[in-house]
Amino acid sequence: MNSTFTLFLFCLLCLAMLMLPFIPAVSEWREPKDHSPLPISRQYANEIDYFTRQLRNDALADIAGARTDGKFDYLNGPPEQMNWMDGTRPLIGLEVIQSTAGIRCNRSLYLHADLDCGDNSSLTSVLSHGTIRLGSNGEILEWGHADGSITLGTGCVALRRLSSEVSIELAGRCCFERLSAPTIRLGKTNSAAPKKLVSHMSAKLNDLPGAIRRTDTLTLVKGDCRLADGHHYTGSLIVTGNLTIGHHTIVDGNVKVRNAVQVGRSACITGSLICENRIDLRDNASVAGPLISETDIVLGSGTTVGRIDAPTTISSDNLVAKSGAIAHGAIWARKVGVVWEP
């Protein structure tokens, strides 16, 4: 009898111990107390040097002699003779690094001057006070930031975040995720000036088929909608179906579309363009921004998004930019972004 009672108590104790980890979950399930999402620093999205700030501070302290823990290694000698893969501590370079051969480094790089790498280079993370240039088929695996310009050759890959205080230029067949710079050039810039329409015919959004006037400056169109070529529309527009904007047409306002939208050649939207599905900007079209799609965005050759004095945001799951597209501000391709060049 005593042995049976002892076994019962032992099993009861084991069961109680197994149930202890589930008590907080059951309590939260019965009486939820944590409704708010996990906090994310606004600096993560708004400040382009978010990832570089700590590396910059640590490196400058090491250079000034304020650190004694030996957290960094220093580059010495020609880059061709450097064993970039030997070691785990970040590297500090005080002079210009220029190499015709590819540089493959698995450590963070802090550079006081320019970095010029050859083809097939591979960098984990890099911060430069000067410029950064990678030859063809190079890659930046984590993040890269330059106080000067960043130039990536044909077929390069920039994972995570790439940012510059001046400009970013990607050649054809480059892949990217997040880009941030005052000027972003995707592929070769088209030197030929696009043909411009001398005059536009004034038109009203309220006169469109199926248009419903919501306010003096807002019009709703239920179903598909088409804006004629060469017209000038003033006001904001909401379309529940597909939207086609004609060539050389100007929309002086914001546009929001439920389905797909196609912006014709040399058309202009002076406000934002937001769409639940695909956005297709034909050659030389322009959008002041933001330009946001929940699926895909295609930027035609010569398209411009944002202005140098009014940077904006481009965001979509997938982004294909034909050679010659230009953006000012930030690009976020949540799955993949590609510079397409025939």
C-alpha positions as CSV (number, residue, x, y, z in Angstrom):
1,M,0.0,0.0,0.0
2,N,2.8,2.4,0.9
3,S,4.7,1.6,-2.3
4,T,1.6,2.2,-4.4
5,F,0.9,5.6,-2.7
6,T,4.5,6.6,-3.2
7,L,4.4,5.7,-6.9
8,F,1.2,7.7,-7.2
9,L,2.8,10.8,-5.6
10,F,5.8,10.4,-7.8
11,C,3.7,10.3,-11.0
12,L,1.6,13.2,-9.8
13,L,4.8,15.2,-9.1
14,C,6.2,14.4,-12.6
15,L,2.9,15.4,-14.2
16,A,2.9,18.7,-12.3
17,M,6.5,19.5,-13.4
18,L,5.6,18.7,-17.0
19,M,2.7,21.0,-16.9
20,L,4.6,24.0,-15.4
21,P,5.9,25.3,-18.7
22,F,2.4,25.4,-20.2
23,I,0.9,27.6,-17.4
24,P,2.0,31.0,-18.9
25,A,0.7,30.0,-22.3
26,V,-2.7,28.8,-21.0
27,S,-3.0,32.0,-18.9
28,E,-2.2,34.2,-21.9
29,W,-4.7,32.2,-24.0
30,R,-7.5,32.6,-21.5
31,E,-6.8,36.2,-20.6
32,P,-4.7,37.8,-23.4
33,K,-2.6,40.7,-22.1
34,D,0.0,41.1,-24.9
35,H,-1.9,42.6,-27.8
36,S,0.8,44.9,-29.2
37,P,3.3,43.6,-31.8
38,L,7.0,43.4,-31.1
39,P,8.7,46.8,-31.3
40,I,10.9,47.5,-34.3
41,S,13.2,50.5,-34.2
42,R,12.2,53.2,-36.7
43,Q,15.9,53.7,-37.3
44,Y,16.0,50.2,-39.0
45,A,13.8,51.4,-41.8
46,N,14.5,55.2,-41.9
47,E,18.2,55.5,-41.4
48,I,20.3,54.0,-44.2
49,D,23.4,53.7,-42.0
50,Y,21.6,51.7,-39.3
51,F,23.8,48.6,-39.7
52,T,27.0,50.5,-40.1
53,R,26.8,52.8,-37.1
54,Q,28.2,50.3,-34.5
55,L,31.0,49.1,-36.8
56,R,32.0,52.8,-37.6
57,N,32.1,53.7,-33.9
58,D,34.1,50.6,-32.9
59,A,36.6,51.1,-35.8
60,L,37.1,54.7,-35.1
61,A,37.7,54.0,-31.4
62,D,40.2,51.3,-32.3
63,I,42.1,53.6,-34.7
64,A,42.2,56.3,-32.1
65,G,43.7,53.9,-29.6
66,A,40.8,54.0,-27.3
67,R,40.3,50.2,-27.5
68,T,42.8,47.7,-26.1
69,D,40.8,44.5,-26.6
70,G,42.2,43.8,-30.1
71,K,38.8,43.6,-31.8
72,F,40.1,44.5,-35.2
73,D,42.9,43.4,-37.6
74,Y,44.6,45.9,-39.9
75,L,45.3,45.6,-43.6
76,N,48.9,45.8,-44.6
77,G,50.6,45.2,-47.9
78,P,49.1,44.9,-51.4
79,P,45.6,43.4,-51.6
80,E,46.8,40.6,-53.9
81,Q,49.1,39.3,-51.1
82,M,46.5,39.6,-48.4
83,N,44.9,36.4,-47.1
84,W,41.4,37.7,-46.8
85,M,39.9,34.5,-45.5
86,D,42.4,34.0,-42.7
87,G,40.9,35.2,-39.4
88,T,37.6,36.1,-37.8
89,R,38.0,39.7,-36.6
90,P,36.8,42.6,-38.7
91,L,39.4,44.3,-40.9
92,I,40.4,48.0,-41.0
93,G,41.9,49.5,-44.1
94,L,43.4,53.0,-44.0
95,E,44.4,53.4,-47.6
96,V,42.8,52.9,-51.0
97,I,42.3,49.2,-51.9
98,Q,42.5,48.5,-55.6
99,S,42.7,45.0,-57.0
100,T,42.3,43.7,-60.5
101,A,41.7,40.3,-59.1
102,G,38.6,39.3,-57.1
103,I,38.7,39.8,-53.3
104,R,36.9,37.1,-51.3
105,C,36.6,38.1,-47.7
106,N,34.4,36.5,-45.0
107,R,35.0,39.3,-42.5
108,S,33.5,42.7,-42.1
109,L,35.5,45.5,-43.8
110,Y,35.9,49.0,-42.5
111,L,37.7,51.2,-45.1
112,H,38.9,54.8,-44.8
113,A,39.2,55.2,-48.5
114,D,37.9,53.7,-51.8
115,L,37.5,50.0,-52.5
116,D,37.9,48.8,-56.1
117,C,37.5,45.0,-56.5
118,G,37.9,42.8,-59.6
119,D,35.5,40.2,-61.0
120,N,34.1,37.4,-58.9
121,S,34.6,39.2,-55.6
122,S,32.7,38.1,-52.5
123,L,32.3,40.4,-49.4
124,T,30.3,39.7,-46.3
125,S,29.8,43.3,-45.1
126,V,31.6,46.4,-46.0
127,L,31.7,50.1,-44.8
128,S,33.7,52.6,-46.8
129,H,34.2,56.3,-46.3
130,G,34.9,56.5,-50.0
131,T,33.4,54.6,-52.9
132,I,32.8,50.9,-53.5
133,R,33.1,49.2,-56.9
134,L,32.7,45.5,-57.6
135,G,33.5,43.9,-60.9
136,S,31.2,41.5,-62.7
137,N,29.7,38.5,-60.9
138,G,30.6,39.8,-57.5
139,E,28.4,39.6,-54.3
140,I,27.8,41.3,-51.0
141,L,26.3,38.8,-48.7
142,E,25.0,40.9,-45.8
143,W,25.2,44.6,-46.2
144,G,27.2,47.4,-47.7
145,H,27.4,51.1,-47.2
146,A,29.5,53.9,-48.7
147,D,29.8,57.6,-48.0
148,G,30.5,57.9,-51.7
149,S,29.0,56.1,-54.6
150,I,28.5,52.3,-55.0
151,T,28.9,50.6,-58.4
152,L,28.2,46.9,-59.1
153,G,29.2,45.3,-62.4
154,T,27.3,42.9,-64.5
155,G,25.7,39.9,-62.7
156,C,26.4,41.1,-59.2
157,V,24.3,40.1,-56.2
158,A,23.5,42.4,-53.3
159,L,21.7,40.6,-50.5
160,R,20.0,42.3,-47.6
161,R,20.8,46.1,-47.6
162,L,22.9,48.3,-49.8
163,S,23.1,52.0,-49.1
164,S,25.0,55.1,-50.2
165,E,25.1,58.7,-49.2
166,V,25.5,59.6,-52.9
167,S,24.4,57.1,-55.5
168,I,24.0,53.4,-56.3
169,E,24.6,52.1,-59.9
170,L,23.8,48.5,-60.8
171,A,24.7,47.0,-64.2
172,G,22.5,44.5,-66.1
173,R,21.6,41.2,-64.5
174,C,22.3,42.4,-61.0
175,C,20.0,41.0,-58.2
176,F,19.2,43.0,-55.1
177,E,16.8,43.2,-52.1
178,R,17.0,46.6,-50.4
179,L,18.7,49.7,-51.9
180,S,18.8,53.2,-50.4
181,A,20.5,56.2,-51.9
182,P,19.6,59.7,-53.2
183,T,20.0,58.4,-56.7
184,I,19.7,54.7,-57.8
185,R,20.5,53.9,-61.4
186,L,19.5,50.5,-62.7
187,G,21.3,49.5,-65.8
188,K,22.7,51.7,-68.5
189,T,21.1,55.2,-68.7
190,N,19.5,55.9,-72.0
191,S,21.2,58.9,-73.5
192,A,18.4,59.6,-76.1
193,A,15.9,62.1,-74.8
194,P,12.3,60.8,-74.9
195,K,9.8,62.4,-77.2
196,K,7.5,64.8,-75.3
197,L,4.0,65.9,-76.1
198,V,3.8,69.6,-76.7
199,S,0.3,70.1,-75.2
200,H,-2.2,68.0,-73.3
201,M,-5.9,68.0,-73.5
202,S,-7.6,68.8,-70.2
203,A,-10.0,66.2,-69.0
204,K,-12.0,65.5,-65.8
205,L,-11.9,62.3,-63.8
206,N,-15.6,62.7,-63.1
207,D,-16.4,62.2,-66.8
208,L,-15.0,58.7,-66.9
209,P,-17.4,55.8,-67.4
210,G,-18.7,54.6,-64.0
211,A,-17.1,57.4,-62.1
212,I,-18.4,58.3,-58.7
213,R,-17.4,61.7,-57.2
214,R,-16.4,61.2,-53.6
215,T,-14.9,64.7,-52.9
216,D,-13.8,67.7,-55.0
217,T,-10.5,66.0,-55.5
218,L,-11.3,62.3,-55.3
219,T,-13.0,60.1,-57.8
220,L,-14.0,56.4,-57.5
221,V,-14.4,54.2,-60.6
222,K,-16.0,50.8,-60.0
223,G,-14.6,48.2,-62.5
224,D,-12.0,48.7,-65.1
225,C,-10.8,52.2,-66.2
226,R,-8.8,53.7,-69.0
227,L,-7.4,57.2,-69.2
228,A,-7.0,58.4,-72.8
229,D,-3.6,59.2,-74.4
230,G,-2.3,62.7,-74.2
231,H,-4.8,64.0,-71.6
232,H,-4.3,65.9,-68.3
233,Y,-6.4,64.8,-65.3
234,T,-6.4,66.7,-62.0
235,G,-7.4,64.9,-58.8
236,S,-6.9,61.6,-57.1
237,L,-8.4,58.3,-58.5
238,I,-9.5,55.0,-57.0
239,V,-10.2,52.1,-59.3
240,T,-11.7,48.8,-58.2
241,G,-10.7,46.9,-61.3
242,N,-7.8,47.3,-63.8
243,L,-6.4,50.7,-64.7
244,T,-4.7,51.7,-68.0
245,I,-3.1,55.1,-68.2
246,G,-2.5,56.2,-71.8
247,H,0.7,57.3,-73.3
248,H,1.9,60.9,-72.5
249,T,-1.0,61.3,-70.0
250,I,-0.6,63.3,-66.8
251,V,-2.5,62.5,-63.6
252,D,-2.0,65.3,-61.1
253,G,-2.8,63.4,-57.9
254,N,-2.7,60.0,-56.2
255,V,-3.8,56.7,-57.7
256,K,-4.9,53.6,-56.0
257,V,-5.9,50.4,-57.9
258,R,-7.5,47.1,-56.7
259,N,-6.2,45.0,-59.6
260,A,-3.4,45.6,-62.1
261,V,-2.3,48.9,-63.5
262,Q,-0.4,49.8,-66.7
263,V,1.2,53.3,-67.1
264,G,1.8,54.2,-70.7
265,R,5.0,55.6,-72.3
266,S,6.0,59.0,-71.0
267,A,3.0,59.2,-68.7
268,C,3.3,61.0,-65.4
269,I,1.7,60.6,-62.0
270,T,2.5,63.5,-59.7
271,G,1.5,61.6,-56.6
272,S,1.6,58.1,-55.3
273,L,0.7,54.9,-57.1
274,I,-0.5,52.0,-54.9
275,C,-1.8,48.7,-56.3
276,E,-2.8,45.3,-54.9
277,N,-1.5,43.5,-58.0
278,R,1.0,44.1,-60.8
279,I,2.3,47.6,-61.7
280,D,3.7,48.0,-65.2
281,L,5.5,51.3,-65.9
282,R,6.2,51.6,-69.6
283,D,9.3,53.4,-71.0
284,N,10.0,56.9,-69.8
285,A,7.0,57.0,-67.4
286,S,7.4,58.8,-64.1
287,V,5.8,58.6,-60.7
288,A,6.5,60.9,-57.8
289,G,5.9,58.1,-55.4
290,P,5.5,56.2,-53.2
291,L,5.2,53.3,-55.7
292,I,3.8,50.2,-53.9
293,S,2.5,46.8,-55.1
294,E,1.7,43.7,-53.1
295,T,3.0,41.5,-55.9
296,D,5.1,42.7,-58.9
297,I,6.5,45.9,-60.3
298,V,8.0,46.3,-63.7
299,L,10.0,49.5,-64.4
300,G,10.5,50.3,-68.1
301,S,13.6,51.8,-69.6
302,G,14.0,55.4,-68.7
303,T,11.3,55.4,-66.0
304,T,11.8,57.7,-63.0
305,V,10.4,57.3,-59.5
306,G,10.8,60.1,-57.1
307,R,13.0,63.2,-57.4
308,I,16.4,64.1,-56.1
309,D,14.8,66.8,-53.9
310,A,11.9,64.5,-52.9
311,P,13.1,60.9,-52.4
312,T,10.4,58.2,-52.1
313,T,9.9,54.5,-51.7
314,I,9.4,51.6,-54.1
315,S,8.1,48.4,-52.5
316,S,6.9,45.0,-53.9
317,D,7.5,41.3,-53.7
318,N,9.3,41.1,-57.0
319,L,10.8,44.0,-59.0
320,V,12.1,43.9,-62.6
321,A,13.8,47.0,-63.7
322,K,14.7,47.4,-67.4
323,S,18.0,49.0,-68.2
324,G,17.9,52.8,-67.7
325,A,15.4,53.0,-64.8
326,I,16.2,55.6,-62.1
327,A,14.8,55.9,-58.6
328,H,15.4,58.4,-55.9
329,G,15.1,57.1,-52.3
330,A,14.7,53.5,-51.3
331,I,13.8,50.3,-53.2
332,W,12.6,47.2,-51.3
333,A,12.1,44.0,-53.3
334,R,10.8,41.7,-50.5
335,K,11.6,38.5,-52.5
336,V,13.9,39.5,-55.4
337,G,14.8,42.5,-57.5
338,V,16.5,42.1,-60.9
339,V,18.0,44.6,-63.4
340,W,16.9,43.1,-66.8
341,E,19.1,43.8,-69.7
342,P,18.5,42.1,-73.1
